[in-house]
Structure formats: C-alpha cells, structure tokens
Amino acid sequence: MCGSVKVSDYQAIKQLMIKRGMPVNFARELETGEKLFPYFKPLVAGYINDDGRADSAMMNWGWRRDWDEKRRLFNSRRVSKKGQPIWHSPVWGDAIRERRCVIPINAFYEWDQNQPKGKRDRYRIVVQEAAYTLGGIYEISQDGEMFLSVCTTEPNEVMAKVHHRMPVIIDKNESEAWLKSKNIQDIEEIMQAKSDNYIVMTKENPINQQQIGQTKNLF
C-alpha cells in the first residue's frame, strides 16, 4: 500500500522535478526530515495544468467525502477488492483518465500486514537515487483546494512479503506518458509493479537492519 512517505532531501527532490520538466513551486521548508502521513500534511505533486503545461503544487494527501468516516481515500487501487478496474470506479475513474500526477519522495513506508496490529514491523522502501516519484491522481475542490491519492497496484515479490499492494512507481521514461497519455493501455502498463530489483526494502530495526531486494537506477 503506502502507509507513509518521507520528504527530507529538498535538493534531491528539486533536481528530480527539474529533470522531469516540472517547475519548483514549493517552499524550502519541505526539508523537515519527518515522515508524512495521509490527512496530516500536504505533499508536493507535479501535474499538467489547464493550460497544458507542466506545473507543481502542494496537494493534500487524501480525498474527502462525507461518507468516508474512516478516511480511507488516500490510496487508490488499480483493481478493487471486488475486481473493479480503477477506470470504472465512481470515485477514481474520472481522475485516472484526466488528472494524474507524480509525487516526489525520498522513501515510503509499509507495515508487515502478516503480523497482528500493534506489533507490526515497519519497512522503509527506497531506490538507488535519493529521490523518486510515485504515481497519483488528484482532484480540485470548488474553492480551489487540491487533493491527491497515491495509486497502488499488485506487489512485486519483494513487497508481497509484507503487503498485498504497493504504490505505483513512475520512472523517468514513464513520467510524460503518465501525465499526458489518453491511452488506457499505456497507463495500465505503467501501473504494473516494478521488478524486484528496482527497490530496497529495509526493516526498521536499529540493531539488525535486514535488506530485501536490490536496486536498479531508475533515473
């Protein structure tokens, strides 16, 4: 899935956005070093604005609906539990077709779903570069506030050890298509899990850190 992310290396994220052709319209204060959780603080996201140009903005992580009392709309699924593709979803369908974004981060975190709640190990997931992007979708409220949801897909073998979903990772060769393509097949291909050697998953244990997987240079 994507339980939390870390945005701590401002310079790495700035350079990543520049390489992707995105303006850097966000504050230096982003370099806080803290883990960010859904519905807590906004994230930087790159997107295509109404003028058809690459842009960036701070977006609140998690969509808001009156019926979503448990606040579960922070991650969208490529295929729902009931087998419904995201394209047919009444919540996510319009956004995945028309409003996709990229979310630059330094790491994301996941808890081991196989363990009992309250006793789950947490894992940190990174790639070789200091910053990388997740795929997301967004919406804009009537008063102009922007909200994003991280897109998730079936896990690769590394992530499957701890969770049944993982976030969509967008590499440099996929960024433009993810933001602009109208071809469903193009987007479906991008939403497939990256291969096992794209990521390193490290158990957060200060005494004996365990690494799972290897890295591949995405950028």
C-alpha positions as CSV (number, residue, x, y, z in Angstrom):
1,M,0.0,0.0,0.0
2,C,1.6,3.3,1.1
3,G,1.3,4.0,4.8
4,S,3.5,7.0,5.0
5,V,6.3,8.7,3.0
6,K,9.4,10.7,3.8
7,V,10.3,14.0,2.1
8,S,13.6,15.0,3.7
9,D,16.1,15.8,0.9
10,Y,14.9,19.0,-0.7
11,Q,17.8,19.3,-3.1
12,A,17.3,15.8,-4.4
13,I,13.6,16.4,-4.9
14,K,14.2,19.8,-6.5
15,Q,16.6,18.2,-9.0
16,L,14.3,15.4,-9.8
17,M,11.4,17.8,-10.5
18,I,13.7,19.9,-12.8
19,K,14.7,16.7,-14.7
20,R,11.1,15.9,-15.2
21,G,10.4,19.4,-16.6
22,M,8.4,20.5,-13.6
23,P,8.7,24.0,-12.1
24,V,9.8,24.1,-8.5
25,N,6.9,25.9,-6.9
26,F,7.2,24.8,-3.3
27,A,8.9,26.1,-0.2
28,R,12.3,25.2,1.2
29,E,10.5,24.3,4.4
30,L,9.7,20.9,2.9
31,E,13.1,19.7,4.1
32,T,11.8,18.7,7.5
33,G,13.1,15.2,7.7
34,E,9.8,13.9,9.1
35,K,7.5,11.1,7.9
36,L,4.3,12.4,6.4
37,F,1.0,10.6,6.8
38,P,-2.3,10.8,4.9
39,Y,-4.6,13.6,6.1
40,F,-1.8,15.2,8.0
41,K,0.3,17.5,5.8
42,P,0.2,18.2,2.0
43,L,2.7,16.7,-0.5
44,V,4.3,18.3,-3.5
45,A,3.0,16.9,-6.8
46,G,3.7,17.6,-10.4
47,Y,0.8,17.7,-12.9
48,I,-0.4,19.2,-16.1
49,N,-2.4,22.4,-15.6
50,D,-5.4,23.7,-17.5
51,D,-3.1,25.4,-20.0
52,G,-1.5,22.1,-20.9
53,R,1.8,23.0,-19.2
54,A,3.8,21.1,-16.6
55,D,3.2,22.5,-13.1
56,S,3.6,21.7,-9.4
57,A,1.6,22.4,-6.4
58,M,1.1,21.4,-2.8
59,M,-1.8,18.8,-2.6
60,N,-3.5,17.4,0.5
61,W,-2.9,13.7,0.7
62,G,-6.3,12.0,0.9
63,W,-9.6,12.8,-0.8
64,R,-12.5,13.9,1.4
65,R,-16.0,12.5,1.2
66,D,-18.8,12.8,3.8
67,W,-19.3,9.1,3.7
68,D,-15.7,8.2,4.2
69,E,-15.7,8.4,8.0
70,K,-12.6,6.2,8.4
71,R,-10.6,8.4,5.9
72,R,-9.5,5.6,3.5
73,L,-9.4,7.6,0.3
74,F,-5.6,8.3,0.4
75,N,-4.6,5.3,-1.8
76,S,-6.5,4.3,-4.9
77,R,-6.4,0.7,-6.2
78,R,-5.7,-0.4,-9.8
79,V,-8.2,-3.1,-9.2
80,S,-10.6,-3.0,-6.2
81,K,-11.2,-5.9,-3.8
82,K,-14.4,-6.7,-5.8
83,G,-12.4,-6.8,-9.1
84,Q,-13.5,-3.4,-10.4
85,P,-10.8,-1.7,-12.6
86,I,-10.0,1.8,-11.5
87,W,-11.3,3.1,-14.8
88,H,-14.8,2.0,-13.9
89,S,-14.6,3.4,-10.3
90,P,-17.2,6.1,-9.5
91,V,-14.6,7.6,-7.1
92,W,-11.4,7.3,-9.1
93,G,-12.5,6.8,-12.7
94,D,-12.5,10.4,-13.9
95,A,-9.2,11.3,-12.2
96,I,-7.3,8.3,-13.6
97,R,-8.4,9.3,-17.1
98,E,-7.9,13.1,-16.8
99,R,-6.0,14.1,-13.6
100,R,-2.8,12.1,-13.0
101,C,0.2,13.5,-11.1
102,V,3.6,12.5,-9.9
103,I,4.7,12.7,-6.2
104,P,8.4,13.1,-5.5
105,I,9.6,11.4,-2.3
106,N,12.7,10.1,-0.7
107,A,11.1,6.9,0.7
108,F,7.8,5.3,1.5
109,Y,7.0,3.0,4.5
110,E,4.9,-0.1,4.9
111,W,3.9,-2.2,7.9
112,D,4.0,-6.0,7.7
113,Q,0.4,-7.0,7.1
114,N,1.1,-10.6,8.2
115,Q,1.6,-9.5,11.8
116,P,-1.0,-8.6,14.4
117,K,-2.0,-4.9,14.6
118,G,0.1,-3.0,17.1
119,K,3.0,-5.4,16.7
120,R,3.8,-5.0,13.0
121,D,7.4,-4.4,11.8
122,R,7.8,-1.3,9.6
123,Y,9.8,-1.3,6.4
124,R,11.4,1.6,4.5
125,I,11.4,1.3,0.7
126,V,13.9,3.3,-1.4
127,V,15.6,3.1,-4.8
128,Q,19.2,3.8,-5.7
129,E,18.6,7.5,-6.3
130,A,18.0,9.9,-3.4
131,A,14.5,10.8,-4.7
132,Y,11.9,9.1,-6.9
133,T,8.3,9.6,-7.9
134,L,5.0,7.8,-7.1
135,G,2.0,7.9,-9.4
136,G,-1.0,9.6,-8.2
137,I,-4.4,11.1,-9.2
138,Y,-5.8,14.4,-7.9
139,E,-9.0,16.5,-7.8
140,I,-9.7,20.2,-7.1
141,S,-12.5,21.3,-4.8
142,Q,-14.8,24.1,-5.7
143,D,-12.7,26.5,-3.6
144,G,-9.6,25.5,-5.5
145,E,-8.0,23.2,-2.9
146,M,-6.2,20.2,-4.4
147,F,-6.3,16.7,-3.1
148,L,-4.2,13.7,-4.2
149,S,-4.4,9.9,-3.8
150,V,-1.5,7.6,-4.4
151,C,-2.2,4.9,-7.0
152,T,-1.5,1.4,-5.8
153,T,-1.1,-1.9,-7.7
154,E,-0.3,-5.6,-7.1
155,P,3.0,-6.0,-5.4
156,N,6.2,-7.5,-6.8
157,E,7.7,-10.4,-4.9
158,V,9.7,-8.2,-2.6
159,M,6.7,-6.2,-1.4
160,A,4.4,-9.2,-1.3
161,K,6.4,-10.5,1.7
162,V,4.8,-7.8,3.8
163,H,1.7,-6.4,1.9
164,H,-0.7,-7.2,-0.9
165,R,-0.3,-3.8,-2.5
166,M,2.4,-1.4,-3.4
167,P,2.4,2.2,-4.8
168,V,2.9,2.8,-8.5
169,I,6.4,4.0,-9.1
170,I,7.0,6.3,-12.1
171,D,10.5,6.3,-13.6
172,K,11.9,9.0,-15.9
173,N,10.9,7.2,-19.1
174,E,7.2,6.9,-18.0
175,S,6.7,10.4,-16.5
176,E,5.4,12.2,-19.6
177,A,3.1,9.3,-20.6
178,W,1.7,9.1,-17.1
179,L,0.9,12.8,-17.1
180,K,-0.4,13.2,-20.6
181,S,-1.4,9.9,-22.3
182,K,-5.0,9.3,-23.2
183,N,-4.3,5.6,-24.0
184,I,-5.6,3.3,-21.3
185,Q,-3.2,0.5,-22.2
186,D,-0.2,2.9,-21.8
187,I,-1.4,3.8,-18.2
188,E,-2.1,0.1,-17.4
189,E,1.4,-0.8,-18.4
190,I,2.9,1.9,-16.2
191,M,0.8,0.8,-13.3
192,Q,2.3,-2.7,-13.2
193,A,4.6,-3.3,-10.3
194,K,8.3,-2.6,-10.9
195,S,10.6,-5.6,-10.9
196,D,12.0,-6.9,-7.6
197,N,15.5,-5.3,-8.2
198,Y,14.1,-1.8,-8.5
199,I,13.7,-1.4,-4.8
200,V,15.4,-2.0,-1.5
201,M,13.2,-2.7,1.4
202,T,14.8,-2.4,4.8
203,K,13.3,-3.4,8.1
204,E,13.5,-0.5,10.6
205,N,15.5,-2.2,13.3
206,P,18.4,-0.2,14.7
207,I,20.2,-3.3,16.0
208,N,20.0,-5.6,12.9
209,Q,18.7,-4.0,9.7
210,Q,17.6,-6.5,7.2
211,Q,17.6,-5.6,3.5
212,I,15.4,-7.3,1.0
213,G,15.8,-6.9,-2.7
214,Q,18.3,-5.0,-4.8
215,T,18.3,-1.6,-6.6
216,K,18.3,-0.5,-10.2
217,N,19.0,3.0,-11.3
218,L,15.6,4.5,-12.3
219,F,16.9,7.8,-13.4
